[in-house]
Each structure stands twice: as C-alpha cells, then as structure tokens.
Amino acid sequence: MVTTKNKFGTRDIAMTGMIAALYAAITILIAPIGFGPVQLRLSEGLNHLAAWNKRYILALGLGVLIANLISPLGWIDWVFGTLGTVIMTTVTYFLTKHVKQAIAKIVISSVVVLTLGMAILAAEFTFAFNINAAGSFPSGSNGGLFTQWLAYYISVVPGEALSLVVGGLAIFALSKTFDLSK
C-alpha cells in the first residue's frame, strides 16, 4: 500500500493558527504604539519564524490581517500591510531555506524585514497620506514622494529593529529547545 504524506497537516494548521493568534494578540494588546509612523510592534519579532518553515508565511500574514482590522488606516493596512508581510516573509523563507545556523537565519530575516518590509510599509504610508485616506498621518517632510517615503522609512525602522532584536532573542532561545522547522 502506498501512502502519501499530507503537505499541510493538522500540526501545520494548529501552528499556523497559534502563531497568527499570537501575532494579533500582541499587536492588539499594545495597539496604541503598534500603529503609525513611529511604532513599536513587538509582534514583528515573530517574522523570524519564516526562516524556519514556510507555514509561518501564512501564519504571519493572517496575524497581520487580524491585527490590522483595528488599524487607523483601515482597508489600506488590511491589504498592503498583509501583502507586505507575505512578500517579506516569503523572501526570508527562500533566502534562508538552506541556512542551518539560527543566528544566520535571524540576521538574514532582520535584513529582509528592515529593508524590504519597511520599504513597503513606508510606501503604504506615503500612498495613504497622498490619497488623503482616513487615519493617514503626515510624514513631516515638505518634499516630494521620495522624501515623504524616506521620512516614513526612517521613522519606522528604529521600532522595527528593536522588535526584531527582542523577537530574535526569543526565537533563538526557542530554536535551541524546539525544532522550528517541523
């Protein structure tokens, strides 16, 4: 008798739901400081998980979507925030697919999130402000689109970096006890 391995089993569904719920809960818990051009969204530290297993791409995307349901930017954050997370975690997954060392995975993940992820978020904020979307906020820049984008980018990176350090330490510790790839 030939058996086939289920590509997305019960364990994957449970882990996906658990990480999505954890991401959303952490974000909602600190909601006043988890949104906007200067933010500390500690749940972003969970983005490192995408370096271990592709199921976390879906988990983090769902977590962001759920958390962003209370975002001041509304539909813009639901769509572009979620899409940005899916893009950056997918890139992280592929760049770290054959990397074995936990520290290297975390460093690569951090670079992807701080460059690609925050570039997308800054573009989202620039777009929202320039279409006068409800909940948007000025960049503080008097220049054109690039200057606005750069101002948003510079404003989100410090909080994101702190979240990635905290999350990186937690994920590193977990990786020493649990096989995060399974």
N, C-alpha and C positions, 0 to 999 in steps of 0.2 A: 504494500500500500504506500503510495506516495503522498506525503503531506507538504503543504505549502506554508511557509511562515507568513503570518499576518504582518503586513508592513506597519500598521498603525493599530496596535492592540489596546487592551483595557488599561494597561500600565501607562501607555502613552497618553491616552485620553485623561486619565486621572492626573498625571503630572502636568499636562497642559492646563487643565482646569485649575489646579492648585497654584501654579505659577501666575496664571492670568489673574486669579483672585488675589494673590499676594501683592502683585504689582498694583492692581486697582485699589486695594485696601490701604496700602502705604501712601499712595498718592492722595487719596481722598482724606486720609487722616491728617495730612499736613497741607491740605488744599490751599489755604491762603498763600503759602510760599511755594506751592508746586506748579503755579501757572504764571505766565507773564514773562517779560523780557529779562527780569532778574529773578531767577527761580532756583530753588533747591529741591529737586525732585529726587529724593533718596532712592525711590524705586528704580531709577535709571541704572543703579548698580547691578540690577539683575540682568542687564543687557549682556554681561559677560557669559551668561549661560549658553548663548547661541554658539559659542566657541566649542561647546561640548556635544551638542545634539541639535539637529535641525528642528525637532519638535518645539524647541524654545522660540523659534521664529514665530510660529503660530501663537504660542502662549503669550509672548510679549506683545505681539500685535493685538491680541484680544484684550490683554490687560490695559494697554494704552487706549484702545477704543472705549472700554468701560470707564476708565478714569476720566477720559476726555468728555464724557457725557455731561460733566458738570463744568466744563471749561467755559470761560467767558467768551471765547471765540466761536463757540457753537460748532456748526457743521464744518467750518474750515479746519478746526482742530480734529474733529472726528475723521475727516477724510485725509488731510495732509499729515497730521500727527501720526496717525496709524500707518499710512503709506511710508512715511519717512522711517518709522521703526522697522517695518518689514524690509525695506531696502537695506538699511544699515546692518540689521542682524543677519540678513542673507549674505551680504558681503563678508561680514565677520565669519560666518559659518564656512564659506568657501575658502577664505584666506587661512583659516586655522584647521581645516579638515585633516591635514597630515601632521600637524604640530602636536608633539607629545607633552611638552613641558607646560605645566599650569601657568607659570609666570609669563612665558612667551605668549600663551593664549590671551592672558589678561592684558598684556601690553598691546598686542595687535588689536584686540577688541577696543581698548581705550583710544587708540589712534583712529580707528574707523569711526567710532562714536563722536569723538571730539572734532574730527574733520568733516566727514560726510554727513553724519547725523545732525550736527549743529549747523552745518551749511544749509541743510534742508529746513531746519526749524527757523533759521534766520530768514530764509526765503518765504516761508509761510507767514511770518510776522510782517515782512515787507509787503507781501501781497495783501494781507488783511488790512493793513493801515492804508494802503493806496486805493483800495476799493471802499474805504470808509466803513468797514464791517463793524457791526456791533461788537463791543468788547475789545476792539483793537486799541493799541496804545502807540503814541509817537515814539520814534527811535531816539529822539534827542538830536538828530542830525538835520542840518539845513541843506544838505547836498542832494544829489540825485539818488537814483535807485541803488547804485552800488554803495554809496556812502551810507544810505539807510540800512542796507543789508549788512554792511560791515559793523555798524553800530550795534545792531541786534546780535550779530555773531559774537562780538566782543563781550556783550552783556550776558549771554547765556553760558559761555564756556567756563567761567570760574565755578559756578554752582554744579555744572555737569561734571567737571573734573573732581570736585570734592565727592560727589555721589559715586563716581567711578572708583575712587580710591577706597571709600568705605565698602562699596559692593565688592571690589576686587579682593580686599582682605577677607571678607566673609566667604566669597566663592572659593578663594584659595584654601581656606581652612576646611570648607566642605569637601573640596576635591581630594584632600588628604584622608578623609574618612569614607567618603562615598564615591562610587564610580558615576560621575555625572553624565557620562556618555551613554549609559544604559537606561 
